[in-house]
């Protein structure tokens, strides 16, 4: 069993405010990735997207999430889900810990696409024409 604490001072790097976000990979399987990001004010993740559903949870502090022309401030205990392939960015308004859960693991999409397989409802894992 692994245990992580939000008040762990090594989650934050005050020395590289503009460039260095602390990242902790907590769990990884074929179906799920869980990562903690430790931010100090001004740090963030620039506009990006993933092929997985992304559950962004503000564990402590406050962040701003921007997506599709909208912005929302998440504070401790708040969450947002970003659909696959939707561009989004997030920025720390104050010292914050953010938990990112992605399902399924992004590599699963890449593998299925590379093999040209479909595993959606009502389909089998056979090559597509």
Backbone as a chain_set.jsonl record, in Angstrom:
{"seq": "XXXXXXXXXXXXXXXXXXXXXXXXXXXXXXXXXXXXXXXXXXXXXXXXXXXXXXXXXXXXXXXXXXXXXXXXXXXXXXXXXXXXXXXXXXXXXXXXXXXXXXXXXXXXXXXXXXXXXXXXXXXXXXXXX", "coords": {"N": [[0.85, -1.174, 0.0], [0.568, 2.184, -0.864], [0.948, 5.477, 0.369], [0.028, 8.855, 0.12], [0.459, 12.256, 0.965], [-1.254, 15.296, 1.106], [-0.109, 17.482, 2.374], [2.6, 17.172, 2.013], [5.691, 18.601, 1.755], [7.424, 18.256, -0.393], [5.912, 18.189, -2.654], [5.82, 20.581, -3.899], [7.569, 22.987, -5.842], [9.126, 25.745, -5.315], [11.243, 27.007, -6.475], [11.373, 27.043, -9.237], [9.248, 28.534, -10.502], [8.121, 29.373, -12.98], [8.547, 27.242, -14.705], [8.592, 24.611, -13.649], [6.605, 22.079, -12.639], [5.619, 19.998, -10.029], [5.355, 16.538, -10.31], [3.709, 13.575, -9.511], [3.427, 10.248, -10.081], [0.917, 8.218, -9.141], [-0.577, 5.87, -9.533], [-0.881, 3.317, -11.972], [-2.353, 1.511, -14.549], [-3.634, -0.676, -17.133], [-6.104, 0.37, -17.439], [-6.394, 2.726, -16.018], [-4.923, 5.818, -15.029], [-3.429, 7.613, -12.448], [-2.437, 10.693, -11.301], [-0.682, 13.071, -9.354], [-0.377, 16.576, -9.26], [1.69, 19.11, -8.105], [1.397, 22.431, -7.539], [2.662, 25.78, -7.499], [1.631, 29.211, -7.062], [0.955, 30.642, -10.232], [2.073, 28.64, -11.778], [1.299, 26.13, -14.277], [-0.475, 24.024, -16.627], [-0.145, 24.134, -19.957], [-2.321, 24.614, -22.845], [-3.674, 21.616, -23.977], [-4.507, 18.181, -24.895], [-6.036, 14.944, -24.385], [-6.494, 11.47, -25.213], [-8.14, 10.187, -23.528], [-10.791, 10.066, -21.023], [-10.661, 12.657, -18.679], [-10.491, 13.2, -15.331], [-10.34, 15.854, -13.304], [-9.361, 16.804, -10.199], [-9.438, 19.066, -7.581], [-7.455, 18.872, -4.971], [-6.299, 20.354, -2.964], [-6.048, 23.894, -2.317], [-6.381, 26.206, -5.084], [-7.336, 26.263, -8.502], [-7.49, 27.311, -11.961], [-9.402, 26.203, -14.59], [-9.429, 25.991, -18.038], [-11.365, 25.62, -20.929], [-12.672, 25.137, -24.138], [-13.395, 27.86, -24.554], [-14.417, 28.56, -22.106], [-13.981, 29.23, -18.587], [-13.308, 27.988, -15.36], [-13.116, 28.204, -11.855], [-11.641, 25.992, -9.688], [-11.824, 24.942, -6.394], [-10.652, 23.534, -3.267], [-11.815, 20.257, -3.075], [-13.46, 20.339, -5.3], [-14.335, 19.192, -8.634], [-13.835, 18.429, -12.135], [-14.8, 17.041, -15.26], [-13.16, 16.29, -18.219], [-13.831, 15.676, -21.514], [-12.668, 13.163, -23.874], [-10.185, 14.22, -26.247], [-10.738, 16.935, -26.055], [-9.538, 20.142, -25.904], [-7.72, 21.695, -23.263], [-6.619, 23.656, -20.439], [-4.798, 24.366, -17.416], [-4.273, 26.386, -14.51], [-2.524, 27.445, -11.626], [-4.011, 29.192, -9.043], [-3.326, 29.604, -6.515], [-1.144, 27.973, -4.14], [-1.436, 24.575, -4.839], [-2.752, 21.226, -4.96], [-3.445, 18.895, -7.379], [-5.374, 16.234, -8.488], [-5.207, 14.067, -11.136], [-7.083, 11.846, -12.956], [-7.083, 9.505, -15.44], [-8.944, 7.66, -17.741], [-9.701, 5.202, -20.188], [-6.256, 4.124, -19.798], [-4.155, 6.245, -21.674], [-2.422, 4.965, -23.495], [-3.793, 2.708, -24.279], [-5.684, 3.564, -26.136], [-4.005, 4.375, -28.188], [-2.791, 1.956, -28.888], [-5.01, 0.42, -29.732], [-5.826, 1.945, -31.936], [-3.522, 1.83, -33.526], [-3.498, -0.853, -34.166], [-5.803, -0.944, -35.499], [-8.219, -1.73, -34.292], [-11.502, -2.231, -32.903], [-13.297, -1.83, -29.957], [-15.736, -1.108, -29.02], [-19.175, -0.851, -27.731], [-21.119, -3.643, -28.654], [-19.375, -4.492, -30.612], [-16.632, -6.409, -31.88], [-13.209, -7.313, -31.142], [-11.933, -7.158, -33.716], [-10.013, -6.648, -36.696], [-10.601, -3.54, -38.351], [-12.119, -2.828, -41.542]], "CA": [[0.0, 0.0, 0.0], [1.282, 3.459, -0.902], [0.185, 6.574, 0.957], [0.515, 10.182, -0.225], [-0.139, 13.295, 1.805], [-1.374, 16.605, 0.469], [0.762, 18.458, 3.037], [3.995, 16.817, 1.761], [6.338, 19.789, 1.181], [8.141, 17.957, -1.634], [4.984, 18.311, -3.78], [5.906, 21.934, -4.459], [8.897, 23.487, -6.172], [9.066, 27.205, -5.373], [12.443, 27.553, -7.107], [11.194, 27.111, -10.683], [7.828, 28.87, -10.613], [7.647, 29.49, -14.359], [8.815, 26.1, -15.567], [8.651, 23.293, -13.038], [5.469, 21.596, -11.871], [5.958, 18.718, -9.43], [4.458, 15.5, -10.787], [3.834, 12.281, -8.842], [2.6, 9.17, -10.629], [0.444, 7.449, -7.996], [-1.075, 4.558, -9.913], [-0.998, 3.148, -13.411], [-2.732, 0.195, -15.053], [-4.13, -0.544, -18.507], [-7.409, 1.023, -17.427], [-6.447, 3.964, -15.238], [-3.707, 6.515, -14.613], [-3.699, 8.621, -11.428], [-1.254, 11.535, -11.138], [-0.818, 14.305, -8.579], [0.431, 17.728, -9.651], [1.863, 20.112, -7.067], [1.589, 23.74, -8.176], [2.737, 27.024, -6.754], [0.916, 30.215, -7.863], [1.555, 31.008, -11.509], [2.383, 27.456, -12.572], [0.142, 25.544, -14.915], [-0.311, 23.125, -17.769], [-0.649, 24.831, -21.136], [-3.357, 24.011, -23.663], [-3.337, 20.264, -24.42], [-5.642, 17.265, -24.874], [-5.716, 13.53, -24.245], [-7.471, 10.583, -25.832], [-8.9, 9.566, -22.435], [-11.559, 10.932, -20.124], [-9.782, 13.199, -17.644], [-11.144, 13.716, -14.132], [-9.426, 16.775, -12.627], [-9.866, 17.061, -8.856], [-8.634, 19.984, -6.775], [-7.293, 18.252, -3.659], [-6.083, 21.49, -2.056], [-5.752, 25.146, -3.009], [-7.31, 26.675, -6.111], [-6.828, 26.302, -9.869], [-8.425, 27.741, -12.996], [-9.42, 25.278, -15.722], [-9.962, 26.638, -19.235], [-11.675, 24.678, -21.993], [-13.715, 25.512, -25.092], [-13.808, 29.236, -24.349], [-14.934, 28.753, -20.753], [-13.026, 29.078, -17.487], [-13.941, 27.729, -14.072], [-12.176, 28.096, -10.75], [-11.867, 24.859, -8.801], [-11.199, 25.033, -5.083], [-10.552, 22.253, -2.578], [-12.993, 19.398, -3.093], [-14.211, 20.452, -6.553], [-13.822, 18.38, -9.739], [-14.391, 18.627, -13.464], [-14.454, 15.993, -16.207], [-12.88, 16.748, -19.575], [-14.06, 14.582, -22.46], [-11.521, 12.873, -24.743], [-9.838, 15.079, -27.386], [-11.127, 18.325, -25.816], [-8.382, 20.93, -25.468], [-7.924, 22.34, -21.967], [-5.418, 24.139, -19.751], [-5.089, 24.721, -16.026], [-3.316, 27.298, -13.901], [-2.66, 27.558, -10.174], [-4.345, 30.511, -8.502], [-2.577, 29.576, -5.259], [-0.527, 26.663, -3.954], [-2.515, 23.608, -5.051], [-2.514, 19.842, -5.366], [-4.483, 18.464, -8.31], [-5.326, 14.823, -8.855], [-5.685, 13.764, -12.475], [-7.372, 10.437, -13.216], [-7.41, 9.302, -16.846], [-9.395, 6.311, -18.028], [-8.645, 4.236, -19.927], [-4.886, 4.603, -19.981], [-4.018, 6.75, -23.051], [-1.733, 4.017, -24.381], [-4.761, 1.743, -24.791], [-6.251, 4.139, -27.351], [-2.961, 4.355, -29.207], [-2.62, 0.575, -29.315], [-6.184, 0.017, -30.508], [-5.795, 2.651, -33.217], [-2.401, 1.3, -34.307], [-3.882, -2.18, -34.637], [-7.081, -0.758, -36.197], [-9.213, -2.551, -33.609], [-12.609, -1.535, -32.267], [-13.836, -2.6, -28.834], [-16.908, -0.402, -28.53], [-20.347, -1.682, -27.47], [-21.668, -4.364, -29.787], [-18.365, -4.818, -31.606], [-15.596, -7.324, -31.408], [-11.855, -6.821, -31.323], [-11.454, -7.627, -35.008], [-9.52, -5.531, -37.497], [-11.569, -2.801, -39.157], [-11.779, -2.875, -42.979]], "C": [[0.898, 1.241, 0.0], [0.368, 4.55, -0.363], [0.845, 7.892, 0.547], [-0.229, 11.198, 0.61], [-0.124, 14.634, 1.071], [-0.41, 17.611, 1.085], [2.25, 18.104, 2.9], [4.701, 18.004, 1.101], [7.086, 19.502, -0.113], [7.213, 17.972, -2.853], [5.119, 19.654, -4.494], [7.358, 22.303, -4.729], [8.803, 24.991, -6.375], [10.236, 27.803, -6.14], [12.309, 27.718, -8.611], [9.744, 27.437, -11.015], [7.335, 28.866, -12.057], [7.756, 28.202, -15.16], [8.601, 24.737, -14.937], [7.43, 23.005, -12.179], [5.897, 20.246, -11.3], [4.906, 17.69, -9.822], [4.758, 14.205, -10.052], [2.889, 11.284, -9.486], [2.215, 8.265, -9.471], [0.045, 6.028, -8.363], [-1.177, 4.49, -11.425], [-1.338, 1.698, -13.72], [-3.177, 0.386, -16.496], [-5.399, 0.294, -18.563], [-7.423, 2.407, -16.802], [-5.051, 4.499, -14.967], [-4.132, 7.557, -13.579], [-2.387, 9.356, -11.15], [-1.607, 12.706, -10.24], [0.126, 15.346, -9.146], [0.494, 18.67, -8.463], [2.23, 21.431, -7.725], [1.849, 24.818, -7.128], [2.061, 28.073, -7.636], [1.685, 30.579, -9.13], [1.937, 29.812, -12.365], [1.116, 26.913, -13.221], [0.531, 24.549, -15.98], [-0.958, 23.813, -18.96], [-1.661, 23.993, -21.903], [-2.887, 22.664, -24.224], [-4.618, 19.428, -24.467], [-5.128, 15.85, -24.689], [-6.807, 12.711, -24.912], [-8.341, 9.877, -24.798], [-9.837, 10.566, -21.781], [-10.6, 11.39, -19.033], [-10.634, 13.773, -16.514], [-10.112, 14.543, -13.392], [-10.051, 17.142, -11.297], [-8.906, 17.993, -8.129], [-8.594, 19.426, -5.354], [-7.053, 19.322, -2.598], [-5.776, 22.73, -2.883], [-6.822, 25.53, -4.005], [-6.609, 26.713, -7.458], [-7.91, 26.856, -10.788], [-8.29, 26.762, -14.158], [-10.091, 26.003, -16.877], [-10.188, 25.577, -20.305], [-12.811, 25.225, -22.843], [-14.27, 26.914, -24.819], [-14.391, 29.535, -22.982], [-13.803, 28.597, -19.746], [-13.813, 28.871, -16.202], [-12.844, 27.647, -13.022], [-12.584, 26.916, -9.879], [-11.123, 25.115, -7.498], [-11.251, 23.656, -4.429], [-11.879, 21.502, -2.593], [-13.806, 19.456, -4.372], [-13.528, 19.649, -7.652], [-14.48, 18.797, -11.041], [-13.941, 17.45, -14.327], [-14.264, 16.635, -17.576], [-13.02, 15.527, -20.49], [-12.808, 14.348, -23.309], [-11.416, 13.87, -25.901], [-10.285, 16.531, -27.229], [-9.92, 19.068, -25.252], [-8.725, 21.639, -24.16], [-6.569, 22.758, -21.393], [-5.798, 24.374, -18.301], [-3.932, 25.489, -15.436], [-3.592, 27.418, -12.41], [-2.936, 28.999, -9.78], [-3.607, 30.714, -7.178], [-1.922, 28.21, -5.172], [-1.632, 25.607, -4.004], [-1.967, 22.214, -5.333], [-3.725, 19.421, -6.193], [-4.286, 16.985, -8.588], [-5.959, 14.662, -10.226], [-5.874, 12.262, -12.58], [-7.798, 10.325, -14.666], [-7.804, 7.847, -17.055], [-9.97, 6.245, -19.435], [-7.278, 4.875, -20.123], [-4.734, 5.063, -21.428], [-3.322, 5.775, -23.997], [-2.694, 2.99, -24.958], [-5.409, 2.255, -26.074], [-5.247, 4.042, -28.485], [-2.782, 2.951, -29.76], [-3.792, 0.132, -30.178], [-6.175, 0.667, -31.888], [-4.685, 2.095, -34.11], [-2.744, -0.06, -34.907], [-5.179, -2.147, -35.438], [-8.149, -1.672, -35.632], [-10.305, -1.671, -33.032], [-13.138, -2.408, -31.149], [-15.04, -1.896, -28.229], [-18.074, -1.355, -28.31], [-20.845, -2.351, -28.751], [-20.662, -4.707, -30.864], [-17.383, -5.8, -31.016], [-14.236, -6.72, -31.688], [-11.266, -7.411, -32.602], [-10.981, -6.433, -35.806], [-10.651, -4.875, -38.277], [-11.167, -2.878, -40.62], [-11.043, -1.623, -43.404]], "O": [[1.859, 1.33, 0.765], [-0.838, 4.543, -0.611], [2.067, 8.03, 0.616], [-1.406, 11.02, 0.923], [0.886, 15.038, 0.496], [0.063, 18.509, 0.388], [3.08, 18.682, 3.602], [4.34, 18.38, -0.015], [7.36, 20.434, -0.87], [7.681, 17.787, -3.977], [4.579, 19.83, -5.586], [8.255, 21.978, -3.951], [8.451, 25.462, -7.456], [10.225, 28.999, -6.43], [13.075, 28.476, -9.208], [9.088, 26.685, -11.736], [6.229, 28.395, -12.323], [7.113, 28.078, -16.203], [8.437, 23.764, -15.673], [7.243, 23.611, -11.124], [6.48, 19.433, -12.017], [3.708, 17.936, -9.684], [5.911, 13.78, -9.971], [1.672, 11.463, -9.437], [3.075, 7.613, -8.878], [0.294, 5.091, -7.605], [-1.515, 5.475, -12.082], [-0.695, 0.775, -13.22], [-3.105, 1.496, -17.024], [-5.732, 0.86, -19.604], [-8.354, 3.181, -17.025], [-4.117, 3.739, -14.71], [-5.086, 8.301, -13.805], [-1.372, 8.746, -10.812], [-2.696, 13.271, -10.344], [1.276, 15.051, -9.471], [-0.537, 18.997, -7.876], [3.259, 21.533, -8.393], [1.32, 24.767, -6.018], [1.925, 27.858, -8.841], [2.897, 30.793, -9.104], [2.109, 29.96, -13.575], [0.004, 27.197, -12.776], [1.709, 24.271, -16.203], [-2.166, 24.047, -18.974], [-1.83, 22.803, -21.634], [-1.838, 22.58, -24.864], [-5.693, 19.917, -24.117], [-3.932, 15.59, -24.821], [-7.91, 13.203, -25.146], [-9.187, 9.058, -25.155], [-9.693, 11.775, -21.966], [-9.815, 10.593, -18.52], [-11.401, 14.713, -16.719], [-9.118, 14.007, -12.904], [-11.136, 17.72, -11.254], [-7.703, 17.737, -8.071], [-9.582, 19.499, -4.624], [-7.54, 19.212, -1.473], [-5.3, 22.629, -4.014], [-8.003, 25.235, -3.821], [-5.456, 27.131, -7.563], [-9.091, 26.869, -10.441], [-7.187, 26.523, -14.649], [-11.179, 26.56, -16.727], [-9.321, 24.741, -20.558], [-13.804, 25.723, -22.311], [-15.483, 27.119, -24.852], [-14.818, 30.661, -22.728], [-12.804, 27.927, -20.008], [-14.85, 29.498, -15.985], [-11.775, 27.09, -13.269], [-13.713, 26.843, -9.396], [-9.942, 25.461, -7.501], [-11.832, 22.723, -4.983], [-12.917, 22.024, -2.187], [-14.759, 18.691, -4.521], [-12.315, 19.444, -7.625], [-15.535, 19.43, -11.052], [-12.841, 16.926, -14.151], [-15.096, 17.419, -18.031], [-12.403, 14.487, -20.261], [-11.978, 15.247, -23.445], [-12.424, 14.303, -26.459], [-10.215, 17.291, -28.194], [-9.351, 18.661, -24.239], [-9.843, 22.115, -23.964], [-5.52, 22.272, -21.814], [-6.973, 24.559, -17.982], [-2.773, 25.285, -15.797], [-4.745, 27.485, -11.983], [-2.189, 29.909, -10.138], [-3.308, 31.839, -6.78], [-2.127, 27.371, -6.05], [-2.638, 25.719, -3.304], [-0.872, 22.05, -5.87], [-4.871, 19.568, -5.768], [-3.178, 16.537, -8.884], [-7.099, 15.069, -10.451], [-4.947, 11.492, -12.328], [-8.76, 10.969, -15.086], [-7.113, 6.927, -16.617], [-10.676, 7.17, -19.839], [-7.167, 6.02, -20.56], [-5.146, 4.342, -22.336], [-3.615, 5.768, -25.193], [-2.434, 2.448, -26.032], [-5.658, 1.479, -26.997], [-5.595, 3.671, -29.606], [-2.637, 2.773, -30.97], [-3.594, -0.464, -31.237], [-6.479, 0.018, -32.888], [-4.884, 1.912, -35.311], [-2.33, -0.377, -36.022], [-5.613, -3.161, -35.985], [-8.894, -2.311, -36.375], [-10.069, -0.506, -32.71], [-13.402, -3.593, -31.356], [-15.33, -2.071, -27.046], [-17.987, -2.532, -28.657], [-20.974, -1.709, -29.793], [-21.05, -5.171, -31.936], [-17.319, -5.992, -29.802], [-14.131, -5.72, -32.397], [-10.232, -8.077, -32.573], [-11.482, -5.324, -35.623], [-11.541, -5.55, -38.795], [-9.978, -2.985, -40.918], [-10.679, -1.488, -44.572]]}, "num_chains": 1, "name": "protein.A"}
